[in-house]
Amino acid sequence: MPDVSYPPLPERLPVPVYDDHTHIDPYSAAGWFDEGEPLDWREQLDRAEAAGVQGVVQVGTDVESSRWSAETAAVEPRMLAAVAIHPNDAARMTDAELDEALAVIDDLAARPRVRAVGETGLDFFRTAEDGRAQQLAAFEAHIAIAKRHGLALQIHDRDAHDDVVATLLRVGAPERTVFHCFSGGPELARTAAEHGWYCSFAGTVTFKSATRLREALALVPRDRILVETDAPWLAPTPVRGRPNSPYLVPHTLRLVAQELGVDVGELGAQVAASTEAVYGSWSTDLP
C-alpha cells in the first residue's frame, strides 16, 4: 500500500519564503485522498509557518475553488488568491458555459487580495485536438482579464510550450507572467529569460529523472526564480508519492540552492523578494 500520510515537517528555512502556487482548498484536496482525510487548510498554513514558509498563493481552477480562494484570502493574512478556469475544464465547456464562468472570474479578479489570474494556459497532454480551440479561447480571455485588472498571470503549460509562447507574443503577455510548475527545457528557459517571464519550480525539479528541468533552472535569471508545491500533488524528493503541502517547500528550495551552488538563505531572500515583486505584499488589504 502506498503511504498517503503527510510527511514530517522539514528543517526550518533560515529565511522565510512563499509557496508560489498551491491548492489547499477542500475541492482540490478531495481529489487526492481516496481514503483518509486531508489536513485542514489552517493546519497546513500553521505547519508552513513552522517550516519557514510565511505565505501562499492559493490557486483556483474552477468557479467553486476560485470563489473559495478569493473569500478565504480576504480574511487569511498568510494567503493571496489566484482565480481561473483550468484549461482542461475550459476545453469541456460550451461557449455559453465558458462565458458565464469567465464572467465570475472577472468579478473575482477585482477583489483586493486576488493578485493573479491562473492557472490558465494550454494542456495538450489531457486535451485532444477537438478541445484545443476552446482552450485557446479561454487562455486569451484570461490574459485579457489579467491585463484589465493589472494582475499577474499564472500559466499552466503541459506539452504546449510553443503554442503558449506564441499566444503570449501574439496577444501580449501581462507585465508579470509566471510559468507555474515550469516543465520546459533550456529553450523555454531562454525564451522566458528574454521576455522577463518568471519560472516557478515545483517538486518535479527534485526528481532524479528531471535532468533537462535542472538544465533549464541554471539558465533562469536568479530574480526570475520562484518556488512552489502545486500541492496536494508533486511532493518533492525525499517524500515523493505522498500528499504535498506548502510546508514542504524547503525540500525544493534546498535542492534548487544546491543545483545553483548558492547558500539557501541567500536564495530564499531572493525568491521571497521576487515573489513579492509579482504579487505584492501579503500584509495589506485585510479587513
C-alpha positions as CSV (number, residue, x, y, z in Angstrom):
1,M,0.0,0.0,0.0
2,P,1.4,3.5,-0.8
3,D,2.0,5.8,2.1
4,V,-0.7,8.5,1.9
5,S,0.2,10.1,5.3
6,Y,1.5,13.6,5.4
7,P,5.3,13.8,5.6
8,P,7.1,15.1,8.7
9,L,8.0,18.7,9.0
10,P,11.3,19.5,7.3
11,E,14.1,21.6,8.8
12,R,13.0,25.2,9.1
13,L,14.4,27.6,6.4
14,P,16.8,30.2,7.6
15,V,14.9,32.9,5.6
16,P,11.1,32.9,5.2
17,V,9.8,32.3,1.7
18,Y,6.4,31.8,-0.1
19,D,4.7,29.0,-1.9
20,D,4.0,30.5,-5.3
21,H,1.3,28.0,-6.3
22,T,-0.8,25.7,-4.1
23,H,-4.2,24.1,-3.8
24,I,-5.3,23.7,-0.2
25,D,-9.0,24.3,-0.9
26,P,-11.3,21.5,0.1
27,Y,-12.2,20.9,-3.6
28,S,-8.7,20.1,-4.7
29,A,-7.9,18.1,-1.6
30,A,-10.8,15.8,-2.2
31,G,-9.3,14.8,-5.5
32,W,-6.2,13.4,-3.8
33,F,-7.5,11.3,-0.9
34,D,-9.3,8.1,-1.8
35,E,-9.2,7.2,1.9
36,G,-8.3,9.3,5.0
37,E,-8.8,13.0,5.3
38,P,-6.6,15.9,4.1
39,L,-5.2,18.3,6.6
40,D,-7.4,21.3,7.2
41,W,-6.0,24.3,5.3
42,R,-5.4,26.2,8.6
43,E,-3.2,23.4,9.9
44,Q,-1.3,23.3,6.6
45,L,-0.6,27.0,6.9
46,D,0.4,26.6,10.5
47,R,2.9,23.9,9.5
48,A,4.1,26.1,6.7
49,E,4.9,28.9,9.1
50,A,6.8,26.5,11.3
51,A,8.9,25.4,8.3
52,G,9.7,29.0,7.2
53,V,7.0,29.4,4.6
54,Q,5.3,32.6,5.5
55,G,2.6,32.8,2.9
56,V,1.0,31.0,-0.1
57,V,-0.7,31.8,-3.4
58,Q,-3.9,29.7,-3.3
59,V,-4.9,28.9,-6.8
60,G,-8.4,28.3,-8.1
61,T,-9.1,26.0,-11.1
62,D,-12.9,26.5,-11.5
63,V,-15.7,28.8,-10.2
64,E,-16.0,27.0,-6.9
65,S,-12.4,26.8,-6.0
66,S,-11.7,30.3,-7.3
67,R,-14.5,31.8,-5.2
68,W,-13.2,29.9,-2.1
69,S,-9.7,31.2,-2.8
70,A,-10.8,34.8,-3.0
71,E,-13.1,34.6,0.0
72,T,-10.5,32.8,2.2
73,A,-7.7,35.1,1.2
74,A,-9.8,38.1,2.2
75,V,-9.6,37.0,5.9
76,E,-6.4,35.0,6.0
77,P,-3.2,37.0,6.2
78,R,-1.0,34.1,5.0
79,M,-2.9,33.7,1.8
80,L,-3.3,35.5,-1.5
81,A,-5.5,34.2,-4.3
82,A,-5.4,33.4,-8.0
83,V,-8.6,32.7,-9.9
84,A,-9.2,31.0,-13.2
85,I,-10.9,28.1,-15.1
86,H,-8.3,25.4,-15.7
87,P,-7.6,24.8,-19.4
88,N,-8.7,21.2,-19.3
89,D,-12.0,22.3,-17.7
90,A,-12.4,25.1,-20.3
91,A,-12.0,22.6,-23.1
92,R,-15.1,20.7,-22.0
93,M,-17.4,23.7,-21.7
94,T,-19.8,25.1,-24.2
95,D,-19.3,28.6,-25.3
96,A,-22.2,29.8,-23.0
97,E,-20.8,27.9,-20.0
98,L,-17.3,29.3,-20.6
99,D,-18.6,32.8,-20.9
100,E,-20.6,32.5,-17.7
101,A,-17.6,31.1,-15.8
102,L,-15.3,33.8,-17.1
103,A,-17.7,36.5,-16.0
104,V,-17.4,35.1,-12.5
105,I,-13.6,35.1,-12.7
106,D,-13.6,38.6,-14.0
107,D,-15.7,39.7,-11.0
108,L,-13.4,37.8,-8.5
109,A,-10.3,39.4,-10.1
110,A,-11.4,42.8,-8.9
111,R,-11.1,41.8,-5.2
112,P,-8.1,43.3,-3.4
113,R,-6.4,40.0,-2.3
114,V,-6.8,38.3,-5.6
115,R,-3.4,39.0,-7.1
116,A,-3.2,36.7,-10.1
117,V,-5.3,35.1,-12.9
118,G,-4.5,31.5,-13.1
119,E,-4.0,28.8,-13.6
120,T,-4.7,29.2,-17.2
121,G,-2.9,28.2,-20.4
122,L,-2.7,25.2,-22.7
123,D,-2.6,21.5,-22.0
124,F,-2.0,19.2,-25.0
125,F,-1.4,16.2,-22.7
126,R,-5.0,15.8,-21.5
127,T,-6.9,17.8,-24.1
128,A,-7.3,16.3,-27.6
129,E,-7.4,18.3,-30.9
130,D,-11.2,18.9,-30.8
131,G,-10.9,20.8,-27.5
132,R,-7.9,22.9,-28.2
133,A,-9.7,25.8,-29.9
134,Q,-11.9,26.3,-26.8
135,Q,-8.9,26.0,-24.6
136,L,-7.1,28.7,-26.6
137,A,-10.1,31.0,-26.4
138,A,-10.2,30.6,-22.6
139,F,-6.4,31.3,-22.4
140,E,-6.8,34.5,-24.4
141,A,-9.8,35.6,-22.3
142,H,-7.8,35.0,-19.0
143,I,-4.9,37.1,-20.4
144,A,-7.3,39.9,-21.1
145,I,-8.7,39.7,-17.6
146,A,-5.2,39.8,-16.0
147,K,-4.3,42.9,-18.0
148,R,-7.6,44.6,-17.4
149,H,-7.1,44.3,-13.6
150,G,-3.4,44.7,-13.5
151,L,-2.8,41.2,-12.1
152,A,-0.1,38.6,-12.6
153,L,-0.7,35.7,-14.9
154,Q,-0.1,32.1,-13.7
155,I,0.4,29.8,-16.7
156,H,-0.4,26.1,-16.9
157,D,1.7,24.7,-19.8
158,R,1.8,21.0,-20.4
159,D,3.2,19.7,-23.7
160,A,2.3,23.0,-25.3
161,H,5.4,25.2,-24.9
162,D,5.5,26.6,-28.4
163,D,1.8,27.4,-28.6
164,V,1.8,29.1,-25.1
165,V,4.8,31.3,-26.1
166,A,3.2,32.1,-29.5
167,T,0.0,33.1,-27.8
168,L,1.7,35.4,-25.3
169,L,3.7,37.1,-28.0
170,R,0.7,37.4,-30.3
171,V,-1.8,39.0,-27.8
172,G,0.8,40.5,-25.4
173,A,1.8,38.9,-22.0
174,P,0.9,40.7,-18.8
175,E,3.7,42.6,-17.2
176,R,4.1,39.8,-14.6
177,T,3.8,36.4,-16.2
178,V,4.7,33.2,-14.4
179,F,5.2,29.7,-15.8
180,H,3.7,27.7,-12.9
181,C,5.3,24.2,-12.4
182,F,7.9,25.0,-15.1
183,S,8.2,21.9,-17.3
184,G,10.2,23.1,-20.2
185,G,13.8,22.6,-21.1
186,P,16.7,25.0,-21.8
187,E,15.0,26.5,-24.9
188,L,11.9,27.6,-22.9
189,A,14.1,28.9,-20.1
190,R,16.0,31.1,-22.6
191,T,12.7,32.4,-24.1
192,A,11.3,33.2,-20.6
193,A,14.5,35.0,-19.7
194,E,14.5,37.0,-22.9
195,H,11.0,38.3,-22.1
196,G,11.4,38.7,-18.4
197,W,8.9,36.0,-17.5
198,Y,9.1,34.2,-14.2
199,C,9.7,30.4,-13.8
200,S,8.2,28.7,-10.8
201,F,9.8,25.3,-9.9
202,A,7.8,22.6,-8.1
203,G,8.8,19.3,-6.6
204,T,9.4,17.9,-10.0
205,V,12.8,19.6,-10.2
206,T,14.0,17.4,-7.3
207,F,13.1,14.2,-9.2
208,K,16.1,12.1,-10.3
209,S,14.9,11.9,-13.9
210,A,14.5,15.7,-14.2
211,T,17.8,16.4,-15.9
212,R,16.5,18.8,-18.5
213,L,14.5,20.7,-15.9
214,R,17.6,21.3,-13.9
215,E,19.5,22.3,-17.0
216,A,16.7,24.9,-17.6
217,L,16.9,26.1,-14.0
218,A,20.6,27.0,-14.5
219,L,19.5,29.4,-17.3
220,V,16.8,31.3,-15.4
221,P,18.0,34.7,-14.0
222,R,18.0,34.5,-10.2
223,D,15.5,37.2,-9.8
224,R,13.0,35.3,-12.0
225,I,13.1,32.1,-10.0
226,L,10.0,31.2,-7.8
227,V,9.3,28.0,-5.9
228,E,6.0,26.2,-5.4
229,T,4.4,23.0,-4.3
230,D,1.4,22.6,-6.6
231,A,0.0,20.8,-3.5
232,P,-1.6,18.3,-3.0
233,W,0.3,16.9,-6.0
234,L,4.0,16.6,-6.9
235,A,5.6,16.1,-3.4
236,P,9.3,16.6,-3.7
237,T,12.1,14.1,-3.1
238,P,12.6,12.6,-0.4
239,V,8.8,12.4,0.2
240,R,7.7,11.8,-3.4
241,G,4.4,10.0,-3.8
242,R,2.9,11.3,-0.5
243,P,0.4,14.2,-0.2
244,N,2.1,17.5,-0.8
245,S,1.6,20.7,1.3
246,P,3.1,24.2,1.5
247,Y,5.2,23.2,4.4
248,L,7.3,21.0,2.1
249,V,8.7,23.9,0.1
250,P,12.0,23.7,2.0
251,H,12.9,20.4,0.2
252,T,12.6,22.0,-3.2
253,L,14.3,25.3,-2.2
254,R,17.3,23.4,-0.8
255,L,17.6,21.4,-4.0
256,V,17.4,24.5,-6.1
257,A,20.1,26.2,-4.0
258,Q,22.3,23.1,-4.3
259,E,21.9,23.0,-8.0
260,L,22.8,26.7,-8.3
261,G,25.7,26.5,-5.9
262,V,24.3,29.2,-3.6
263,D,23.5,29.5,0.1
264,V,19.9,28.5,0.8
265,G,19.4,31.7,2.9
266,E,20.7,33.9,0.1
267,L,18.4,32.1,-2.4
268,G,15.5,32.2,0.0
269,A,15.8,36.0,0.3
270,Q,15.9,36.4,-3.5
271,V,12.9,34.1,-4.0
272,A,10.9,35.9,-1.3
273,A,11.7,39.3,-2.9
274,S,10.8,38.1,-6.4
275,T,7.5,36.6,-5.1
276,E,6.5,39.9,-3.6
277,A,7.5,41.7,-6.8
278,V,5.0,39.5,-8.6
279,Y,2.1,39.6,-6.2
280,G,2.7,42.4,-3.8
281,S,2.5,42.3,0.0
282,W,0.7,39.7,2.0
283,S,0.1,42.1,4.8
284,T,-2.2,44.6,3.1
285,D,-5.9,44.8,2.1
286,L,-7.1,42.9,5.1
287,P,-10.3,44.0,6.9
